[in-house]
Amino acid sequence: MEDTDSDTYISSVLIKVREGYDIDRVITNIRRKTDGVQIVRTQNLITGISKSLAIL
């Protein structure tokens, strides 16, 4: 894997937030502790995919 360009790969991690936790606070904490991540909430992801498929 030394010859691979990591910029050409997409990785994702789904996080289920327990009831009682503030999702926006969880997102803020992840962004503070992790450089270079893009966080997309599930609803925004689904909406984006739906719009992309509608164009096809």
MMTF fields as JSON, N, C-alpha, C and O atoms, coordinates in Angstrom:
{
  "mmtfVersion": "1.0.0",
  "mmtfProducer": "UNKNOWN",
  "numBonds": 223,
  "numAtoms": 224,
  "numGroups": 56,
  "numChains": 1,
  "numModels": 1,
  "chainsPerModel": [1],
  "groupsPerChain": [56],
  "chainIdList": ["A"],
  "bondAtomList": [4, 2, 8, 6, 12, 10, 16, 14, 20, 18, 24, 22, 28, 26, 32, 30, 36, 34, 40, 38, 44, 42, 48, 46, 52, 50, 56, 54, 60, 58, 64, 62, 68, 66, 72, 70, 76, 74, 80, 78, 84, 82, 88, 86, 92, 90, 96, 94, 100, 98, 104, 102, 108, 106, 112, 110, 116, 114, 120, 118, 124, 122, 128, 126, 132, 130, 136, 134, 140, 138, 144, 142, 148, 146, 152, 150, 156, 154, 160, 158, 164, 162, 168, 166, 172, 170, 176, 174, 180, 178, 184, 182, 188, 186, 192, 190, 196, 194, 200, 198, 204, 202, 208, 206, 212, 210, 216, 214, 220, 218],
  "bondOrderList": [1, 1, 1, 1, 1, 1, 1, 1, 1, 1, 1, 1, 1, 1, 1, 1, 1, 1, 1, 1, 1, 1, 1, 1, 1, 1, 1, 1, 1, 1, 1, 1, 1, 1, 1, 1, 1, 1, 1, 1, 1, 1, 1, 1, 1, 1, 1, 1, 1, 1, 1, 1, 1, 1, 1],
  "groupList": [{"groupName": "MET", "atomNameList": ["N", "CA", "C", "O"], "elementList": ["N", "C", "C", "O"], "formalChargeList": [0, 0, 0, 0], "bondAtomList": [1, 0, 2, 1, 3, 2], "bondOrderList": [1, 1, 2], "singleLetterCode": "M", "chemCompType": "L-PEPTIDE LINKING"}, {"groupName": "GLU", "atomNameList": ["N", "CA", "C", "O"], "elementList": ["N", "C", "C", "O"], "formalChargeList": [0, 0, 0, 0], "bondAtomList": [1, 0, 2, 1, 3, 2], "bondOrderList": [1, 1, 2], "singleLetterCode": "E", "chemCompType": "L-PEPTIDE LINKING"}, {"groupName": "ASP", "atomNameList": ["N", "CA", "C", "O"], "elementList": ["N", "C", "C", "O"], "formalChargeList": [0, 0, 0, 0], "bondAtomList": [1, 0, 2, 1, 3, 2], "bondOrderList": [1, 1, 2], "singleLetterCode": "D", "chemCompType": "L-PEPTIDE LINKING"}, {"groupName": "THR", "atomNameList": ["N", "CA", "C", "O"], "elementList": ["N", "C", "C", "O"], "formalChargeList": [0, 0, 0, 0], "bondAtomList": [1, 0, 2, 1, 3, 2], "bondOrderList": [1, 1, 2], "singleLetterCode": "T", "chemCompType": "L-PEPTIDE LINKING"}, {"groupName": "SER", "atomNameList": ["N", "CA", "C", "O"], "elementList": ["N", "C", "C", "O"], "formalChargeList": [0, 0, 0, 0], "bondAtomList": [1, 0, 2, 1, 3, 2], "bondOrderList": [1, 1, 2], "singleLetterCode": "S", "chemCompType": "L-PEPTIDE LINKING"}, {"groupName": "TYR", "atomNameList": ["N", "CA", "C", "O"], "elementList": ["N", "C", "C", "O"], "formalChargeList": [0, 0, 0, 0], "bondAtomList": [1, 0, 2, 1, 3, 2], "bondOrderList": [1, 1, 2], "singleLetterCode": "Y", "chemCompType": "L-PEPTIDE LINKING"}, {"groupName": "ILE", "atomNameList": ["N", "CA", "C", "O"], "elementList": ["N", "C", "C", "O"], "formalChargeList": [0, 0, 0, 0], "bondAtomList": [1, 0, 2, 1, 3, 2], "bondOrderList": [1, 1, 2], "singleLetterCode": "I", "chemCompType": "L-PEPTIDE LINKING"}, {"groupName": "VAL", "atomNameList": ["N", "CA", "C", "O"], "elementList": ["N", "C", "C", "O"], "formalChargeList": [0, 0, 0, 0], "bondAtomList": [1, 0, 2, 1, 3, 2], "bondOrderList": [1, 1, 2], "singleLetterCode": "V", "chemCompType": "L-PEPTIDE LINKING"}, {"groupName": "LEU", "atomNameList": ["N", "CA", "C", "O"], "elementList": ["N", "C", "C", "O"], "formalChargeList": [0, 0, 0, 0], "bondAtomList": [1, 0, 2, 1, 3, 2], "bondOrderList": [1, 1, 2], "singleLetterCode": "L", "chemCompType": "L-PEPTIDE LINKING"}, {"groupName": "LYS", "atomNameList": ["N", "CA", "C", "O"], "elementList": ["N", "C", "C", "O"], "formalChargeList": [0, 0, 0, 0], "bondAtomList": [1, 0, 2, 1, 3, 2], "bondOrderList": [1, 1, 2], "singleLetterCode": "K", "chemCompType": "L-PEPTIDE LINKING"}, {"groupName": "ARG", "atomNameList": ["N", "CA", "C", "O"], "elementList": ["N", "C", "C", "O"], "formalChargeList": [0, 0, 0, 0], "bondAtomList": [1, 0, 2, 1, 3, 2], "bondOrderList": [1, 1, 2], "singleLetterCode": "R", "chemCompType": "L-PEPTIDE LINKING"}, {"groupName": "GLY", "atomNameList": ["N", "CA", "C", "O"], "elementList": ["N", "C", "C", "O"], "formalChargeList": [0, 0, 0, 0], "bondAtomList": [1, 0, 2, 1, 3, 2], "bondOrderList": [1, 1, 2], "singleLetterCode": "G", "chemCompType": "PEPTIDE LINKING"}, {"groupName": "ASN", "atomNameList": ["N", "CA", "C", "O"], "elementList": ["N", "C", "C", "O"], "formalChargeList": [0, 0, 0, 0], "bondAtomList": [1, 0, 2, 1, 3, 2], "bondOrderList": [1, 1, 2], "singleLetterCode": "N", "chemCompType": "L-PEPTIDE LINKING"}, {"groupName": "GLN", "atomNameList": ["N", "CA", "C", "O"], "elementList": ["N", "C", "C", "O"], "formalChargeList": [0, 0, 0, 0], "bondAtomList": [1, 0, 2, 1, 3, 2], "bondOrderList": [1, 1, 2], "singleLetterCode": "Q", "chemCompType": "L-PEPTIDE LINKING"}, {"groupName": "ALA", "atomNameList": ["N", "CA", "C", "O"], "elementList": ["N", "C", "C", "O"], "formalChargeList": [0, 0, 0, 0], "bondAtomList": [1, 0, 2, 1, 3, 2], "bondOrderList": [1, 1, 2], "singleLetterCode": "A", "chemCompType": "L-PEPTIDE LINKING"}],
  "groupTypeList": [0, 1, 2, 3, 2, 4, 2, 3, 5, 6, 4, 4, 7, 8, 6, 9, 7, 10, 1, 11, 5, 2, 6, 2, 10, 7, 6, 3, 12, 6, 10, 10, 9, 3, 2, 11, 7, 13, 6, 7, 10, 3, 13, 12, 8, 6, 3, 11, 6, 4, 9, 4, 8, 14, 6, 8],
  "groupIdList": [1, 2, 3, 4, 5, 6, 7, 8, 9, 10, 11, 12, 13, 14, 15, 16, 17, 18, 19, 20, 21, 22, 23, 24, 25, 26, 27, 28, 29, 30, 31, 32, 33, 34, 35, 36, 37, 38, 39, 40, 41, 42, 43, 44, 45, 46, 47, 48, 49, 50, 51, 52, 53, 54, 55, 56],
  "secStructList": [7, 6, 6, 1, 7, 4, 4, 4, 7, 7, 7, 7, 7, 7, 7, 7, 7, 7, 6, 6, 1, 7, 2, 2, 2, 2, 2, 2, 2, 2, 2, 2, 2, 7, 6, 6, 7, 7, 7, 7, 7, 2, 2, 2, 2, 2, 2, 2, 2, 2, 2, 2, 2, 2, 2, 7],
  "xCoordList": [0.807, 0.0, 0.847, 0.3, 2.138, 3.005, 2.867, 3.062, 2.537, 2.453, 1.075, 0.854, 0.159, -1.19, -1.312, -0.654, -2.16, -2.428, -3.68, -4.778, -3.525, -4.656, -5.728, -6.865, -5.397, -6.388, -7.398, -8.418, -7.141, -8.07, -9.04, -9.859, -8.958, -9.829, -10.833, -10.554, -11.998, -13.02, -13.226, -13.448, -13.152, -13.408, -14.541, -14.697, -15.317, -16.392, -16.574, -16.31, -17.025, -17.331, -18.693, -18.912, -19.596, -20.909, -20.872, -20.367, -21.405, -21.413, -22.852, -23.581, -23.251, -24.583, -24.456, -23.735, -25.16, -25.089, -26.189, -27.362, -25.778, -26.746, -27.777, -27.513, -28.957, -30.035, -29.572, -28.94, -29.896, -29.503, -28.263, -27.992, -27.502, -26.32, -26.711, -27.6, -26.051, -26.288, -25.422, -24.194, -26.059, -25.334, -24.381, -23.246, -24.827, -23.958, -22.727, -21.646, -22.878, -21.728, -20.764, -19.548, -21.303, -20.456, -19.654, -18.453, -20.318, -19.648, -18.543, -17.433, -18.847, -17.848, -16.641, -15.503, -16.871, -15.766, -14.909, -13.684, -15.545, -14.788, -13.918, -12.744, -14.489, -13.729, -12.55, -11.487, -12.731, -11.641, -10.484, -9.322, -10.804, -9.782, -9.215, -8.211, -9.843, -9.426, -9.255, -10.212, -8.037, -7.764, -8.163, -8.037, -8.641, -8.857, -10.09, -10.176, -11.052, -12.259, -13.382, -13.448, -14.246, -15.456, -16.613, -16.726, -17.46, -18.58, -19.861, -20.134, -20.64, -21.915, -22.974, -22.884, -23.968, -25.061, -25.879, -25.98, -26.449, -27.156, -28.221, -28.296, -29.037, -30.105, -29.541, -30.088, -28.458, -27.831, -27.261, -27.317, -26.719, -26.165, -27.269, -27.114, -28.368, -29.492, -30.08, -30.388, -30.233, -30.762, -29.85, -30.325, -28.546, -27.585, -27.625, -27.573, -27.717, -27.792, -29.087, -29.08, -30.189, -31.48, -31.451, -31.963, -30.848, -30.758, -29.886, -30.198, -28.804, -27.915, -28.621, -28.464, -29.392, -30.104, -31.229, -31.541, -31.837, -32.92, -32.411, -33.155, -31.157, -30.563, -30.379, -30.481, -30.107, -29.887, -31.193, -31.256],
  "yCoordList": [-1.203, 0.0, 1.264, 2.366, 1.134, 2.305, 3.135, 4.35, 2.504, 3.21, 3.808, 4.398, 3.671, 4.175, 5.616, 6.046, 6.344, 7.738, 7.779, 7.518, 8.102, 8.075, 9.096, 8.966, 10.107, 11.099, 10.548, 11.189, 9.385, 8.809, 7.828, 7.223, 7.666, 6.735, 7.494, 8.584, 6.902, 7.464, 6.483, 5.293, 6.982, 6.158, 6.796, 8.017, 5.984, 6.545, 5.737, 4.535, 6.43, 5.819, 6.341, 7.552, 5.445, 5.853, 5.825, 4.879, 6.86, 6.956, 7.076, 7.972, 6.174, 6.239, 6.926, 6.46, 8.035, 8.814, 8.331, 8.259, 8.006, 7.518, 8.584, 9.785, 8.096, 8.984, 9.816, 9.305, 11.08, 11.971, 12.792, 13.782, 12.39, 13.149, 14.155, 13.898, 15.284, 16.336, 16.055, 16.086, 15.784, 15.431, 16.548, 16.279, 17.778, 18.89, 18.986, 19.337, 18.682, 18.699, 17.564, 17.746, 16.397, 15.266, 15.644, 15.385, 16.251, 16.683, 17.686, 17.578, 18.654, 19.653, 18.999, 19.353, 18.054, 17.367, 16.566, 16.547, 15.913, 15.147, 16.092, 15.809, 17.208, 18.174, 18.754, 18.99, 18.982, 19.528, 18.553, 18.957, 17.273, 16.269, 15.583, 14.877, 15.776, 15.048, 16.012, 16.657, 16.104, 16.974, 16.295, 15.078, 17.087, 16.598, 15.742, 15.036, 15.79, 14.993, 15.876, 17.072, 15.261, 15.936, 15.185, 13.969, 15.894, 15.258, 15.621, 16.793, 14.598, 14.788, 14.078, 12.872, 14.817, 14.195, 13.327, 13.625, 12.274, 11.285, 11.925, 11.617, 12.801, 13.413, 14.197, 14.141, 14.924, 15.681, 14.748, 15.047, 13.633, 12.649, 12.065, 11.964, 11.685, 11.092, 12.107, 11.762, 13.344, 14.39, 14.61, 14.744, 14.647, 14.836, 13.708, 13.95, 12.483, 11.324, 11.367, 11.108, 11.691, 11.768, 12.797, 12.553, 13.951, 14.994, 14.537, 14.816, 13.843, 13.346, 12.319, 12.323, 11.446, 10.418, 11.018, 10.507, 12.089, 12.731, 13.313, 13.386, 13.723, 14.293, 13.218, 13.492, 11.996, 10.904, 10.574, 9.677],
  "zCoordList": [0.0, 0.0, 0.0, -0.023, 0.024, 0.043, -1.222, -1.185, -2.336, -3.611, -3.871, -4.929, -2.945, -3.173, -2.715, -1.767, -3.402, -3.066, -2.206, -2.695, -0.941, -0.017, -0.376, 0.075, -1.176, -1.581, -2.578, -2.832, -3.143, -4.11, -3.465, -4.157, -2.176, -1.469, -0.624, -0.124, -0.475, 0.4, 1.536, 1.314, 2.725, 3.899, 4.675, 4.672, 5.328, 6.136, 7.403, 7.457, 8.397, 9.68, 10.096, 10.14, 10.395, 10.89, 12.409, 13.014, 13.01, 14.462, 14.926, 14.501, 15.795, 16.381, 17.733, 18.616, 17.883, 19.112, 20.054, 19.689, 21.262, 22.25, 22.584, 22.534, 22.924, 23.334, 24.531, 25.455, 24.493, 25.576, 25.27, 25.949, 24.249, 23.847, 22.775, 21.964, 22.777, 21.793, 20.562, 20.643, 19.437, 18.214, 17.8, 17.406, 17.884, 17.488, 18.386, 17.915, 19.654, 20.564, 20.232, 20.282, 19.893, 19.492, 18.244, 18.171, 17.271, 16.045, 16.362, 15.843, 17.21, 17.597, 18.249, 17.94, 19.14, 19.819, 18.841, 18.958, 17.889, 16.888, 16.064, 15.823, 15.637, 14.831, 15.605, 15.031, 16.892, 17.72, 17.86, 17.908, 17.926, 18.224, 16.99, 17.088, 15.824, 14.63, 13.463, 13.034, 12.956, 11.811, 10.506, 10.363, 9.565, 8.213, 7.993, 6.988, 8.916, 8.712, 8.191, 8.476, 7.432, 6.977, 7.606, 7.452, 8.304, 8.989, 8.251, 7.99, 7.922, 7.244, 8.066, 8.298, 8.503, 9.259, 8.309, 7.119, 8.829, 8.015, 7.129, 5.94, 7.682, 6.897, 5.721, 4.62, 5.942, 4.849, 3.791, 2.598, 4.22, 3.293, 2.419, 1.202, 3.032, 2.298, 1.316, 0.175, 1.754, 0.883, -0.32, -1.448, -0.079, -1.167, -2.177, -3.383, -1.698, -2.591, -3.395, -4.599, -2.74, -3.433, -4.553, -5.646, -4.275, -5.307, -6.467, -7.624, -6.17, -7.224, -8.095, -9.316, -7.477, -8.231, -9.067, -10.143, -8.586, -9.327, -10.642, -11.62, -10.666, -11.882, -12.946, -14.142, -12.502, -13.448, -14.097, -14.938]
}
